[in-house]
Amino acid sequence: MANISQPAGDRAMTLKSLSERVNLASAAPNIESEGQGLVEYALLLFLVSIASMAALSAFGLAIKNDLYEVILALLPF
């Protein structure tokens, strides 16, 4: 951090170089966040699969019974 006793020109130069370094660091690819998108998609896929399994276990028998009724109604007996 710039010292208050520094002349104003030196402080401005220090702030300029600091802002340039921050800009360069933010423009460079971050190794830690390279796989973040893939991990987010995997987590989303996992949550959707858990939700679909819960929905099928909750409504599966009711859907099966309704489908059997439709099939029996369509068959000529």
Phi and psi in radians as a Rosetta constraint file:
Dihedral C 1 N 2 CA 2 C 2 CIRCULARHARMONIC -1.228 0.35
Dihedral N 2 CA 2 C 2 N 3 CIRCULARHARMONIC 2.462 0.35
Dihedral C 2 N 3 CA 3 C 3 CIRCULARHARMONIC -1.414 0.35
Dihedral N 3 CA 3 C 3 N 4 CIRCULARHARMONIC 2.439 0.35
Dihedral C 3 N 4 CA 4 C 4 CIRCULARHARMONIC -1.153 0.35
Dihedral N 4 CA 4 C 4 N 5 CIRCULARHARMONIC -0.487 0.35
Dihedral C 4 N 5 CA 5 C 5 CIRCULARHARMONIC -1.354 0.35
Dihedral N 5 CA 5 C 5 N 6 CIRCULARHARMONIC -0.110 0.35
Dihedral C 5 N 6 CA 6 C 6 CIRCULARHARMONIC -1.262 0.35
Dihedral N 6 CA 6 C 6 N 7 CIRCULARHARMONIC 2.643 0.35
Dihedral C 6 N 7 CA 7 C 7 CIRCULARHARMONIC -1.111 0.35
Dihedral N 7 CA 7 C 7 N 8 CIRCULARHARMONIC 2.721 0.35
Dihedral C 7 N 8 CA 8 C 8 CIRCULARHARMONIC -1.056 0.35
Dihedral N 8 CA 8 C 8 N 9 CIRCULARHARMONIC -0.636 0.35
Dihedral C 8 N 9 CA 9 C 9 CIRCULARHARMONIC -1.122 0.35
Dihedral N 9 CA 9 C 9 N 10 CIRCULARHARMONIC -0.704 0.35
Dihedral C 9 N 10 CA 10 C 10 CIRCULARHARMONIC -1.174 0.35
Dihedral N 10 CA 10 C 10 N 11 CIRCULARHARMONIC -0.685 0.35
Dihedral C 10 N 11 CA 11 C 11 CIRCULARHARMONIC -1.124 0.35
Dihedral N 11 CA 11 C 11 N 12 CIRCULARHARMONIC -0.729 0.35
Dihedral C 11 N 12 CA 12 C 12 CIRCULARHARMONIC -1.114 0.35
Dihedral N 12 CA 12 C 12 N 13 CIRCULARHARMONIC -0.693 0.35
Dihedral C 12 N 13 CA 13 C 13 CIRCULARHARMONIC -1.146 0.35
Dihedral N 13 CA 13 C 13 N 14 CIRCULARHARMONIC -0.701 0.35
Dihedral C 13 N 14 CA 14 C 14 CIRCULARHARMONIC -1.128 0.35
Dihedral N 14 CA 14 C 14 N 15 CIRCULARHARMONIC -0.748 0.35
Dihedral C 14 N 15 CA 15 C 15 CIRCULARHARMONIC -1.155 0.35
Dihedral N 15 CA 15 C 15 N 16 CIRCULARHARMONIC -0.650 0.35
Dihedral C 15 N 16 CA 16 C 16 CIRCULARHARMONIC -1.153 0.35
Dihedral N 16 CA 16 C 16 N 17 CIRCULARHARMONIC -0.779 0.35
Dihedral C 16 N 17 CA 17 C 17 CIRCULARHARMONIC -1.178 0.35
Dihedral N 17 CA 17 C 17 N 18 CIRCULARHARMONIC -0.609 0.35
Dihedral C 17 N 18 CA 18 C 18 CIRCULARHARMONIC -1.121 0.35
Dihedral N 18 CA 18 C 18 N 19 CIRCULARHARMONIC -0.772 0.35
Dihedral C 18 N 19 CA 19 C 19 CIRCULARHARMONIC -1.163 0.35
Dihedral N 19 CA 19 C 19 N 20 CIRCULARHARMONIC -0.596 0.35
Dihedral C 19 N 20 CA 20 C 20 CIRCULARHARMONIC -1.144 0.35
Dihedral N 20 CA 20 C 20 N 21 CIRCULARHARMONIC -0.713 0.35
Dihedral C 20 N 21 CA 21 C 21 CIRCULARHARMONIC -1.142 0.35
Dihedral N 21 CA 21 C 21 N 22 CIRCULARHARMONIC -0.670 0.35
Dihedral C 21 N 22 CA 22 C 22 CIRCULARHARMONIC -1.138 0.35
Dihedral N 22 CA 22 C 22 N 23 CIRCULARHARMONIC -0.731 0.35
Dihedral C 22 N 23 CA 23 C 23 CIRCULARHARMONIC -1.116 0.35
Dihedral N 23 CA 23 C 23 N 24 CIRCULARHARMONIC -0.736 0.35
Dihedral C 23 N 24 CA 24 C 24 CIRCULARHARMONIC -1.146 0.35
Dihedral N 24 CA 24 C 24 N 25 CIRCULARHARMONIC -0.689 0.35
Dihedral C 24 N 25 CA 25 C 25 CIRCULARHARMONIC -1.176 0.35
Dihedral N 25 CA 25 C 25 N 26 CIRCULARHARMONIC -0.639 0.35
Dihedral C 25 N 26 CA 26 C 26 CIRCULARHARMONIC -1.330 0.35
Dihedral N 26 CA 26 C 26 N 27 CIRCULARHARMONIC -0.438 0.35
Dihedral C 26 N 27 CA 27 C 27 CIRCULARHARMONIC -1.396 0.35
Dihedral N 27 CA 27 C 27 N 28 CIRCULARHARMONIC -0.452 0.35
Dihedral C 27 N 28 CA 28 C 28 CIRCULARHARMONIC -1.276 0.35
Dihedral N 28 CA 28 C 28 N 29 CIRCULARHARMONIC 2.526 0.35
Dihedral C 28 N 29 CA 29 C 29 CIRCULARHARMONIC -1.149 0.35
Dihedral N 29 CA 29 C 29 N 30 CIRCULARHARMONIC 2.382 0.35
Dihedral C 29 N 30 CA 30 C 30 CIRCULARHARMONIC -1.625 0.35
Dihedral N 30 CA 30 C 30 N 31 CIRCULARHARMONIC 2.135 0.35
Dihedral C 30 N 31 CA 31 C 31 CIRCULARHARMONIC -1.092 0.35
Dihedral N 31 CA 31 C 31 N 32 CIRCULARHARMONIC -0.619 0.35
Dihedral C 31 N 32 CA 32 C 32 CIRCULARHARMONIC -1.231 0.35
Dihedral N 32 CA 32 C 32 N 33 CIRCULARHARMONIC -0.464 0.35
Dihedral C 32 N 33 CA 33 C 33 CIRCULARHARMONIC -1.822 0.35
Dihedral N 33 CA 33 C 33 N 34 CIRCULARHARMONIC 0.135 0.35
Dihedral C 33 N 34 CA 34 C 34 CIRCULARHARMONIC -1.119 0.35
Dihedral N 34 CA 34 C 34 N 35 CIRCULARHARMONIC -0.701 0.35
Dihedral C 34 N 35 CA 35 C 35 CIRCULARHARMONIC -1.668 0.35
Dihedral N 35 CA 35 C 35 N 36 CIRCULARHARMONIC 0.207 0.35
Dihedral C 35 N 36 CA 36 C 36 CIRCULARHARMONIC -1.104 0.35
Dihedral N 36 CA 36 C 36 N 37 CIRCULARHARMONIC -0.730 0.35
Dihedral C 36 N 37 CA 37 C 37 CIRCULARHARMONIC -1.102 0.35
Dihedral N 37 CA 37 C 37 N 38 CIRCULARHARMONIC -0.734 0.35
Dihedral C 37 N 38 CA 38 C 38 CIRCULARHARMONIC -1.136 0.35
Dihedral N 38 CA 38 C 38 N 39 CIRCULARHARMONIC -0.696 0.35
Dihedral C 38 N 39 CA 39 C 39 CIRCULARHARMONIC -1.156 0.35
Dihedral N 39 CA 39 C 39 N 40 CIRCULARHARMONIC -0.688 0.35
Dihedral C 39 N 40 CA 40 C 40 CIRCULARHARMONIC -1.116 0.35
Dihedral N 40 CA 40 C 40 N 41 CIRCULARHARMONIC -0.742 0.35
Dihedral C 40 N 41 CA 41 C 41 CIRCULARHARMONIC -1.128 0.35
Dihedral N 41 CA 41 C 41 N 42 CIRCULARHARMONIC -0.704 0.35
Dihedral C 41 N 42 CA 42 C 42 CIRCULARHARMONIC -1.116 0.35
Dihedral N 42 CA 42 C 42 N 43 CIRCULARHARMONIC -0.726 0.35
Dihedral C 42 N 43 CA 43 C 43 CIRCULARHARMONIC -1.130 0.35
Dihedral N 43 CA 43 C 43 N 44 CIRCULARHARMONIC -0.725 0.35
Dihedral C 43 N 44 CA 44 C 44 CIRCULARHARMONIC -1.110 0.35
Dihedral N 44 CA 44 C 44 N 45 CIRCULARHARMONIC -0.752 0.35
Dihedral C 44 N 45 CA 45 C 45 CIRCULARHARMONIC -1.088 0.35
Dihedral N 45 CA 45 C 45 N 46 CIRCULARHARMONIC -0.723 0.35
Dihedral C 45 N 46 CA 46 C 46 CIRCULARHARMONIC -1.085 0.35
Dihedral N 46 CA 46 C 46 N 47 CIRCULARHARMONIC -0.794 0.35
Dihedral C 46 N 47 CA 47 C 47 CIRCULARHARMONIC -1.156 0.35
Dihedral N 47 CA 47 C 47 N 48 CIRCULARHARMONIC -0.676 0.35
Dihedral C 47 N 48 CA 48 C 48 CIRCULARHARMONIC -1.152 0.35
Dihedral N 48 CA 48 C 48 N 49 CIRCULARHARMONIC -0.693 0.35
Dihedral C 48 N 49 CA 49 C 49 CIRCULARHARMONIC -1.169 0.35
Dihedral N 49 CA 49 C 49 N 50 CIRCULARHARMONIC -0.678 0.35
Dihedral C 49 N 50 CA 50 C 50 CIRCULARHARMONIC -1.122 0.35
Dihedral N 50 CA 50 C 50 N 51 CIRCULARHARMONIC -0.746 0.35
Dihedral C 50 N 51 CA 51 C 51 CIRCULARHARMONIC -1.138 0.35
Dihedral N 51 CA 51 C 51 N 52 CIRCULARHARMONIC -0.687 0.35
Dihedral C 51 N 52 CA 52 C 52 CIRCULARHARMONIC -1.203 0.35
Dihedral N 52 CA 52 C 52 N 53 CIRCULARHARMONIC -0.634 0.35
Dihedral C 52 N 53 CA 53 C 53 CIRCULARHARMONIC -1.147 0.35
Dihedral N 53 CA 53 C 53 N 54 CIRCULARHARMONIC -0.677 0.35
Dihedral C 53 N 54 CA 54 C 54 CIRCULARHARMONIC -1.148 0.35
Dihedral N 54 CA 54 C 54 N 55 CIRCULARHARMONIC -0.722 0.35
Dihedral C 54 N 55 CA 55 C 55 CIRCULARHARMONIC -1.157 0.35
Dihedral N 55 CA 55 C 55 N 56 CIRCULARHARMONIC -0.724 0.35
Dihedral C 55 N 56 CA 56 C 56 CIRCULARHARMONIC -1.171 0.35
Dihedral N 56 CA 56 C 56 N 57 CIRCULARHARMONIC -0.651 0.35
Dihedral C 56 N 57 CA 57 C 57 CIRCULARHARMONIC -1.239 0.35
Dihedral N 57 CA 57 C 57 N 58 CIRCULARHARMONIC -0.534 0.35
Dihedral C 57 N 58 CA 58 C 58 CIRCULARHARMONIC -1.366 0.35
Dihedral N 58 CA 58 C 58 N 59 CIRCULARHARMONIC -0.714 0.35
Dihedral C 58 N 59 CA 59 C 59 CIRCULARHARMONIC -1.936 0.35
Dihedral N 59 CA 59 C 59 N 60 CIRCULARHARMONIC 0.048 0.35
Dihedral C 59 N 60 CA 60 C 60 CIRCULARHARMONIC -1.047 0.35
Dihedral N 60 CA 60 C 60 N 61 CIRCULARHARMONIC -0.834 0.35
Dihedral C 60 N 61 CA 61 C 61 CIRCULARHARMONIC -1.173 0.35
Dihedral N 61 CA 61 C 61 N 62 CIRCULARHARMONIC -0.662 0.35
Dihedral C 61 N 62 CA 62 C 62 CIRCULARHARMONIC -1.144 0.35
Dihedral N 62 CA 62 C 62 N 63 CIRCULARHARMONIC -0.711 0.35
Dihedral C 62 N 63 CA 63 C 63 CIRCULARHARMONIC -1.159 0.35
Dihedral N 63 CA 63 C 63 N 64 CIRCULARHARMONIC -0.725 0.35
Dihedral C 63 N 64 CA 64 C 64 CIRCULARHARMONIC -1.077 0.35
Dihedral N 64 CA 64 C 64 N 65 CIRCULARHARMONIC -0.777 0.35
Dihedral C 64 N 65 CA 65 C 65 CIRCULARHARMONIC -1.118 0.35
Dihedral N 65 CA 65 C 65 N 66 CIRCULARHARMONIC -0.704 0.35
Dihedral C 65 N 66 CA 66 C 66 CIRCULARHARMONIC -1.144 0.35
Dihedral N 66 CA 66 C 66 N 67 CIRCULARHARMONIC -0.704 0.35
Dihedral C 66 N 67 CA 67 C 67 CIRCULARHARMONIC -1.145 0.35
Dihedral N 67 CA 67 C 67 N 68 CIRCULARHARMONIC -0.680 0.35
Dihedral C 67 N 68 CA 68 C 68 CIRCULARHARMONIC -1.106 0.35
Dihedral N 68 CA 68 C 68 N 69 CIRCULARHARMONIC -0.677 0.35
Dihedral C 68 N 69 CA 69 C 69 CIRCULARHARMONIC -1.124 0.35
Dihedral N 69 CA 69 C 69 N 70 CIRCULARHARMONIC -0.701 0.35
Dihedral C 69 N 70 CA 70 C 70 CIRCULARHARMONIC -1.147 0.35
Dihedral N 70 CA 70 C 70 N 71 CIRCULARHARMONIC -0.764 0.35
Dihedral C 70 N 71 CA 71 C 71 CIRCULARHARMONIC -1.096 0.35
Dihedral N 71 CA 71 C 71 N 72 CIRCULARHARMONIC -0.761 0.35
Dihedral C 71 N 72 CA 72 C 72 CIRCULARHARMONIC -1.140 0.35
Dihedral N 72 CA 72 C 72 N 73 CIRCULARHARMONIC -0.575 0.35
Dihedral C 72 N 73 CA 73 C 73 CIRCULARHARMONIC -1.233 0.35
Dihedral N 73 CA 73 C 73 N 74 CIRCULARHARMONIC -0.514 0.35
Dihedral C 73 N 74 CA 74 C 74 CIRCULARHARMONIC -1.453 0.35
Dihedral N 74 CA 74 C 74 N 75 CIRCULARHARMONIC -0.445 0.35
Dihedral C 74 N 75 CA 75 C 75 CIRCULARHARMONIC -1.340 0.35
Dihedral N 75 CA 75 C 75 N 76 CIRCULARHARMONIC 2.360 0.35
Dihedral C 75 N 76 CA 76 C 76 CIRCULARHARMONIC -1.453 0.35
Dihedral N 76 CA 76 C 76 N 77 CIRCULARHARMONIC 1.914 0.35
